[in-house]
Amino acid sequence: MTNDDDELPDIPVVCEDCDTRTAVPFAEVEDAVARHNDQLHDGEPGAQVDPDVLDQLNDLVAKDMGLLD
């Protein structure tokens, strides 16, 4: 039996302030970004899902929902 989380790709997370890039399991993205920003940026935005990937995800969701028809 496979776990659905095993089938999801890691999501690239970038922080231009720290000049870092990492890949985080899909299920951990929100917590990882919040933890990074809390620990290194006093809770201010710094780390985020790679904007190019986020755009692609938004396009896929919009297409799947029929918003681009």
Biopython code that builds the backbone (N, CA, C, O; Angstrom):
import numpy as np
from Bio.PDB.StructureBuilder import StructureBuilder

atoms = [
    (1, "MET", "N", (0.852, -1.188, 0.000)),
    (1, "MET", "CA", (0.000, 0.000, 0.000)),
    (1, "MET", "C", (0.891, 1.243, 0.000)),
    (1, "MET", "O", (1.831, 1.319, 0.791)),
    (2, "THR", "N", (0.615, 2.216, -0.870)),
    (2, "THR", "CA", (1.427, 3.424, -0.942)),
    (2, "THR", "C", (0.734, 4.555, -0.216)),
    (2, "THR", "O", (-0.491, 4.598, -0.105)),
    (3, "ASN", "N", (1.542, 5.456, 0.271)),
    (3, "ASN", "CA", (1.050, 6.651, 0.955)),
    (3, "ASN", "C", (0.933, 7.756, -0.076)),
    (3, "ASN", "O", (1.856, 7.962, -0.863)),
    (4, "ASP", "N", (-0.190, 8.476, -0.089)),
    (4, "ASP", "CA", (-0.388, 9.555, -1.060)),
    (4, "ASP", "C", (0.710, 10.609, -0.956)),
    (4, "ASP", "O", (1.098, 11.191, -1.969)),
    (5, "ASP", "N", (1.225, 10.870, 0.267)),
    (5, "ASP", "CA", (2.293, 11.850, 0.438)),
    (5, "ASP", "C", (3.562, 11.434, -0.296)),
    (5, "ASP", "O", (4.339, 12.287, -0.726)),
    (6, "ASP", "N", (3.778, 10.107, -0.445)),
    (6, "ASP", "CA", (4.957, 9.615, -1.156)),
    (6, "ASP", "C", (4.878, 9.935, -2.642)),
    (6, "ASP", "O", (5.906, 10.003, -3.317)),
    (7, "GLU", "N", (3.678, 10.130, -3.154)),
    (7, "GLU", "CA", (3.482, 10.389, -4.570)),
    (7, "GLU", "C", (3.547, 11.876, -4.907)),
    (7, "GLU", "O", (3.671, 12.237, -6.077)),
    (8, "LEU", "N", (3.466, 12.734, -3.909)),
    (8, "LEU", "CA", (3.510, 14.174, -4.139)),
    (8, "LEU", "C", (4.956, 14.634, -4.231)),
    (8, "LEU", "O", (5.809, 14.153, -3.486)),
    (9, "PRO", "N", (5.234, 15.553, -5.130)),
    (9, "PRO", "CA", (6.623, 16.024, -5.271)),
    (9, "PRO", "C", (7.017, 16.935, -4.113)),
    (9, "PRO", "O", (6.169, 17.525, -3.443)),
    (10, "ASP", "N", (8.327, 17.032, -3.899)),
    (10, "ASP", "CA", (8.827, 18.047, -2.983)),
    (10, "ASP", "C", (8.619, 19.401, -3.638)),
    (10, "ASP", "O", (8.690, 19.524, -4.860)),
    (11, "ILE", "N", (8.366, 20.405, -2.832)),
    (11, "ILE", "CA", (8.074, 21.749, -3.324)),
    (11, "ILE", "C", (9.292, 22.644, -3.062)),
    (11, "ILE", "O", (9.773, 22.706, -1.930)),
    (12, "PRO", "N", (9.793, 23.332, -4.084)),
    (12, "PRO", "CA", (10.937, 24.219, -3.865)),
    (12, "PRO", "C", (10.534, 25.466, -3.077)),
    (12, "PRO", "O", (9.545, 26.128, -3.391)),
    (13, "VAL", "N", (11.315, 25.765, -2.058)),
    (13, "VAL", "CA", (11.108, 26.943, -1.220)),
    (13, "VAL", "C", (12.365, 27.790, -1.321)),
    (13, "VAL", "O", (13.480, 27.281, -1.208)),
    (14, "VAL", "N", (12.180, 29.082, -1.534)),
    (14, "VAL", "CA", (13.304, 29.995, -1.678)),
    (14, "VAL", "C", (13.200, 31.130, -0.667)),
    (14, "VAL", "O", (12.111, 31.534, -0.260)),
    (15, "CYS", "N", (14.364, 31.627, -0.278)),
    (15, "CYS", "CA", (14.421, 32.826, 0.555)),
    (15, "CYS", "C", (15.505, 33.720, -0.034)),
    (15, "CYS", "O", (16.698, 33.459, 0.120)),
    (16, "GLU", "N", (15.072, 34.767, -0.704)),
    (16, "GLU", "CA", (16.026, 35.692, -1.312)),
    (16, "GLU", "C", (16.817, 36.446, -0.256)),
    (16, "GLU", "O", (17.970, 36.810, -0.489)),
    (17, "ASP", "N", (16.208, 36.688, 0.912)),
    (17, "ASP", "CA", (16.910, 37.397, 1.987)),
    (17, "ASP", "C", (18.114, 36.606, 2.482)),
    (17, "ASP", "O", (19.156, 37.183, 2.791)),
    (18, "CYS", "N", (17.972, 35.286, 2.557)),
    (18, "CYS", "CA", (19.048, 34.408, 3.044)),
    (18, "CYS", "C", (19.853, 33.804, 1.895)),
    (18, "CYS", "O", (20.871, 33.152, 2.129)),
    (19, "ASP", "N", (19.409, 34.015, 0.666)),
    (19, "ASP", "CA", (20.015, 33.419, -0.516)),
    (19, "ASP", "C", (20.044, 31.897, -0.392)),
    (19, "ASP", "O", (21.065, 31.258, -0.646)),
    (20, "THR", "N", (18.883, 31.320, 0.009)),
    (20, "THR", "CA", (18.778, 29.875, 0.163)),
    (20, "THR", "C", (17.653, 29.323, -0.677)),
    (20, "THR", "O", (16.709, 30.024, -1.043)),
    (21, "ARG", "N", (17.785, 28.043, -0.970)),
    (21, "ARG", "CA", (16.776, 27.302, -1.730)),
    (21, "ARG", "C", (16.787, 25.880, -1.201)),
    (21, "ARG", "O", (17.853, 25.299, -0.994)),
    (22, "THR", "N", (15.611, 25.319, -0.983)),
    (22, "THR", "CA", (15.493, 23.941, -0.518)),
    (22, "THR", "C", (14.228, 23.343, -1.084)),
    (22, "THR", "O", (13.374, 24.055, -1.613)),
    (23, "ALA", "N", (14.109, 22.039, -0.974)),
    (23, "ALA", "CA", (12.884, 21.350, -1.380)),
    (23, "ALA", "C", (12.275, 20.722, -0.136)),
    (23, "ALA", "O", (12.973, 20.093, 0.659)),
    (24, "VAL", "N", (10.974, 20.897, 0.024)),
    (24, "VAL", "CA", (10.262, 20.461, 1.223)),
    (24, "VAL", "C", (9.115, 19.549, 0.794)),
    (24, "VAL", "O", (8.441, 19.839, -0.194)),
    (25, "PRO", "N", (8.880, 18.456, 1.518)),
    (25, "PRO", "CA", (7.717, 17.620, 1.189)),
    (25, "PRO", "C", (6.443, 18.452, 1.197)),
    (25, "PRO", "O", (6.274, 19.339, 2.033)),
    (26, "PHE", "N", (5.559, 18.161, 0.270)),
    (26, "PHE", "CA", (4.335, 18.936, 0.080)),
    (26, "PHE", "C", (3.601, 19.185, 1.399)),
    (26, "PHE", "O", (3.186, 20.310, 1.676)),
    (27, "ALA", "N", (3.444, 18.151, 2.200)),
    (27, "ALA", "CA", (2.664, 18.260, 3.442)),
    (27, "ALA", "C", (3.328, 19.159, 4.485)),
    (27, "ALA", "O", (2.675, 19.570, 5.444)),
    (28, "GLU", "N", (4.611, 19.469, 4.314)),
    (28, "GLU", "CA", (5.351, 20.246, 5.311)),
    (28, "GLU", "C", (5.641, 21.686, 4.891)),
    (28, "GLU", "O", (6.235, 22.445, 5.656)),
    (29, "VAL", "N", (5.230, 22.063, 3.692)),
    (29, "VAL", "CA", (5.593, 23.376, 3.151)),
    (29, "VAL", "C", (5.145, 24.519, 4.056)),
    (29, "VAL", "O", (5.951, 25.380, 4.408)),
    (30, "GLU", "N", (3.889, 24.537, 4.431)),
    (30, "GLU", "CA", (3.368, 25.656, 5.219)),
    (30, "GLU", "C", (4.127, 25.805, 6.536)),
    (30, "GLU", "O", (4.524, 26.911, 6.903)),
    (31, "ASP", "N", (4.329, 24.702, 7.242)),
    (31, "ASP", "CA", (5.052, 24.760, 8.518)),
    (31, "ASP", "C", (6.513, 25.147, 8.324)),
    (31, "ASP", "O", (7.056, 25.918, 9.115)),
    (32, "ALA", "N", (7.155, 24.624, 7.285)),
    (32, "ALA", "CA", (8.568, 24.921, 7.043)),
    (32, "ALA", "C", (8.778, 26.404, 6.733)),
    (32, "ALA", "O", (9.717, 27.018, 7.240)),
    (33, "VAL", "N", (7.919, 26.968, 5.915)),
    (33, "VAL", "CA", (8.031, 28.388, 5.561)),
    (33, "VAL", "C", (7.790, 29.255, 6.805)),
    (33, "VAL", "O", (8.540, 30.195, 7.069)),
    (34, "ALA", "N", (6.749, 28.932, 7.554)),
    (34, "ALA", "CA", (6.446, 29.704, 8.766)),
    (34, "ALA", "C", (7.587, 29.605, 9.776)),
    (34, "ALA", "O", (7.975, 30.611, 10.370)),
    (35, "ARG", "N", (8.123, 28.408, 9.975)),
    (35, "ARG", "CA", (9.222, 28.212, 10.920)),
    (35, "ARG", "C", (10.453, 29.017, 10.499)),
    (35, "ARG", "O", (11.071, 29.682, 11.330)),
    (36, "HIS", "N", (10.808, 28.960, 9.226)),
    (36, "HIS", "CA", (11.949, 29.720, 8.716)),
    (36, "HIS", "C", (11.754, 31.205, 8.970)),
    (36, "HIS", "O", (12.641, 31.880, 9.493)),
    (37, "ASN", "N", (10.588, 31.706, 8.598)),
    (37, "ASN", "CA", (10.326, 33.141, 8.745)),
    (37, "ASN", "C", (10.281, 33.562, 10.211)),
    (37, "ASN", "O", (10.746, 34.650, 10.554)),
    (38, "ASP", "N", (9.729, 32.717, 11.078)),
    (38, "ASP", "CA", (9.708, 33.030, 12.516)),
    (38, "ASP", "C", (11.116, 33.063, 13.093)),
    (38, "ASP", "O", (11.463, 33.974, 13.846)),
    (39, "GLN", "N", (11.924, 32.071, 12.741)),
    (39, "GLN", "CA", (13.259, 31.942, 13.332)),
    (39, "GLN", "C", (14.262, 32.940, 12.759)),
    (39, "GLN", "O", (15.124, 33.432, 13.487)),
    (40, "LEU", "N", (14.162, 33.238, 11.488)),
    (40, "LEU", "CA", (15.200, 34.043, 10.838)),
    (40, "LEU", "C", (14.773, 35.453, 10.453)),
    (40, "LEU", "O", (15.618, 36.304, 10.177)),
    (41, "HIS", "N", (13.474, 35.704, 10.434)),
    (41, "HIS", "CA", (12.997, 37.006, 9.964)),
    (41, "HIS", "C", (11.958, 37.624, 10.902)),
    (41, "HIS", "O", (11.166, 38.471, 10.489)),
    (42, "ASP", "N", (11.969, 37.198, 12.156)),
    (42, "ASP", "CA", (11.023, 37.717, 13.161)),
    (42, "ASP", "C", (9.575, 37.652, 12.685)),
    (42, "ASP", "O", (8.769, 38.530, 12.993)),
    (43, "GLY", "N", (9.256, 36.604, 11.931)),
    (43, "GLY", "CA", (7.889, 36.412, 11.454)),
    (43, "GLY", "C", (7.548, 37.151, 10.179)),
    (43, "GLY", "O", (6.473, 36.952, 9.612)),
    (44, "GLU", "N", (8.451, 38.000, 9.724)),
    (44, "GLU", "CA", (8.214, 38.735, 8.469)),
    (44, "GLU", "C", (8.420, 37.801, 7.278)),
    (44, "GLU", "O", (9.187, 36.843, 7.372)),
    (45, "PRO", "N", (7.747, 38.068, 6.166)),
    (45, "PRO", "CA", (7.933, 37.227, 4.980)),
    (45, "PRO", "C", (9.385, 37.237, 4.518)),
    (45, "PRO", "O", (10.028, 38.286, 4.469)),
    (46, "GLY", "N", (9.872, 36.093, 4.191)),
    (46, "GLY", "CA", (11.221, 35.928, 3.647)),
    (46, "GLY", "C", (11.180, 34.721, 2.737)),
    (46, "GLY", "O", (11.266, 34.832, 1.514)),
    (47, "ALA", "N", (11.044, 33.553, 3.369)),
    (47, "ALA", "CA", (10.923, 32.318, 2.601)),
    (47, "ALA", "C", (9.528, 32.232, 1.997)),
    (47, "ALA", "O", (8.551, 32.727, 2.560)),
    (48, "GLN", "N", (9.463, 31.589, 0.837)),
    (48, "GLN", "CA", (8.193, 31.379, 0.150)),
    (48, "GLN", "C", (8.353, 30.246, -0.842)),
    (48, "GLN", "O", (9.469, 29.888, -1.216)),
    (49, "VAL", "N", (7.233, 29.685, -1.265)),
    (49, "VAL", "CA", (7.277, 28.716, -2.353)),
    (49, "VAL", "C", (7.834, 29.438, -3.570)),
    (49, "VAL", "O", (7.473, 30.582, -3.845)),
    (50, "ASP", "N", (8.714, 28.762, -4.296)),
    (50, "ASP", "CA", (9.302, 29.346, -5.495)),
    (50, "ASP", "C", (8.183, 29.952, -6.347)),
    (50, "ASP", "O", (7.258, 29.244, -6.744)),
    (51, "PRO", "N", (8.261, 31.253, -6.630)),
    (51, "PRO", "CA", (7.175, 31.925, -7.367)),
    (51, "PRO", "C", (6.853, 31.292, -8.720)),
    (51, "PRO", "O", (5.689, 31.268, -9.118)),
    (52, "ASP", "N", (7.849, 30.783, -9.433)),
    (52, "ASP", "CA", (7.582, 30.138, -10.725)),
    (52, "ASP", "C", (6.759, 28.867, -10.537)),
    (52, "ASP", "O", (5.847, 28.589, -11.316)),
    (53, "VAL", "N", (7.082, 28.101, -9.506)),
    (53, "VAL", "CA", (6.331, 26.876, -9.221)),
    (53, "VAL", "C", (4.927, 27.227, -8.763)),
    (53, "VAL", "O", (3.964, 26.572, -9.159)),
    (54, "LEU", "N", (4.801, 28.245, -7.939)),
    (54, "LEU", "CA", (3.483, 28.667, -7.463)),
    (54, "LEU", "C", (2.596, 29.098, -8.628)),
    (54, "LEU", "O", (1.406, 28.785, -8.647)),
    (55, "ASP", "N", (3.160, 29.807, -9.591)),
    (55, "ASP", "CA", (2.399, 30.193, -10.792)),
    (55, "ASP", "C", (1.914, 28.963, -11.551)),
    (55, "ASP", "O", (0.768, 28.914, -11.998)),
    (56, "GLN", "N", (2.791, 27.973, -11.695)),
    (56, "GLN", "CA", (2.406, 26.746, -12.393)),
    (56, "GLN", "C", (1.299, 26.015, -11.644)),
    (56, "GLN", "O", (0.350, 25.524, -12.255)),
    (57, "LEU", "N", (1.423, 25.944, -10.322)),
    (57, "LEU", "CA", (0.384, 25.292, -9.523)),
    (57, "LEU", "C", (-0.948, 26.025, -9.651)),
    (57, "LEU", "O", (-1.997, 25.397, -9.793)),
    (58, "ASN", "N", (-0.902, 27.346, -9.600)),
    (58, "ASN", "CA", (-2.127, 28.140, -9.759)),
    (58, "ASN", "C", (-2.782, 27.881, -11.104)),
    (58, "ASN", "O", (-4.003, 27.747, -11.188)),
    (59, "ASP", "N", (-1.971, 27.810, -12.163)),
    (59, "ASP", "CA", (-2.500, 27.534, -13.500)),
    (59, "ASP", "C", (-3.148, 26.154, -13.563)),
    (59, "ASP", "O", (-4.223, 25.998, -14.142)),
    (60, "LEU", "N", (-2.491, 25.144, -12.963)),
    (60, "LEU", "CA", (-3.043, 23.795, -12.969)),
    (60, "LEU", "C", (-4.361, 23.728, -12.212)),
    (60, "LEU", "O", (-5.307, 23.083, -12.664)),
    (61, "VAL", "N", (-4.426, 24.384, -11.076)),
    (61, "VAL", "CA", (-5.669, 24.387, -10.284)),
    (61, "VAL", "C", (-6.778, 25.102, -11.053)),
    (61, "VAL", "O", (-7.908, 24.616, -11.115)),
    (62, "ALA", "N", (-6.453, 26.254, -11.639)),
    (62, "ALA", "CA", (-7.457, 26.997, -12.401)),
    (62, "ALA", "C", (-7.963, 26.169, -13.582)),
    (62, "ALA", "O", (-9.160, 26.154, -13.869)),
    (63, "LYS", "N", (-7.052, 25.485, -14.259)),
    (63, "LYS", "CA", (-7.452, 24.650, -15.381)),
    (63, "LYS", "C", (-8.335, 23.505, -14.908)),
    (63, "LYS", "O", (-9.357, 23.201, -15.523)),
    (64, "ASP", "N", (-7.924, 22.864, -13.791)),
    (64, "ASP", "CA", (-8.680, 21.747, -13.254)),
    (64, "ASP", "C", (-10.083, 22.166, -12.824)),
    (64, "ASP", "O", (-11.025, 21.378, -12.906)),
    (65, "MET", "N", (-10.215, 23.402, -12.368)),
    (65, "MET", "CA", (-11.512, 23.927, -11.932)),
    (65, "MET", "C", (-12.331, 24.475, -13.103)),
    (65, "MET", "O", (-13.481, 24.871, -12.918)),
    (66, "GLY", "N", (-11.753, 24.501, -14.299)),
    (66, "GLY", "CA", (-12.455, 24.994, -15.468)),
    (66, "GLY", "C", (-12.481, 26.506, -15.579)),
    (66, "GLY", "O", (-13.283, 27.061, -16.330)),
    (67, "LEU", "N", (-11.606, 27.181, -14.835)),
    (67, "LEU", "CA", (-11.603, 28.646, -14.846)),
    (67, "LEU", "C", (-10.942, 29.228, -16.090)),
    (67, "LEU", "O", (-11.095, 30.416, -16.375)),
    (68, "LEU", "N", (-10.215, 28.408, -16.823)),
    (68, "LEU", "CA", (-9.516, 28.908, -18.015)),
    (68, "LEU", "C", (-10.264, 28.594, -19.297)),
    (68, "LEU", "O", (-9.780, 28.891, -20.390)),
    (69, "ASP", "N", (-11.450, 27.991, -19.171)),
    (69, "ASP", "CA", (-12.238, 27.638, -20.358)),
    (69, "ASP", "C", (-12.945, 28.821, -20.931)),
    (69, "ASP", "O", (-13.650, 28.693, -21.932)),
]
sb = StructureBuilder()
sb.init_structure("model")
sb.init_model(0)
sb.init_chain("A")
sb.init_seg("    ")
for serial, (resi, resn, name, xyz) in enumerate(atoms, 1):
    if name == "N":
        sb.init_residue(resn, " ", resi, " ")
    sb.init_atom(name, np.array(xyz, "f"), 0.0, 1.0, " ", f" {name:<3s}", serial, name[0])
structure = sb.get_structure()
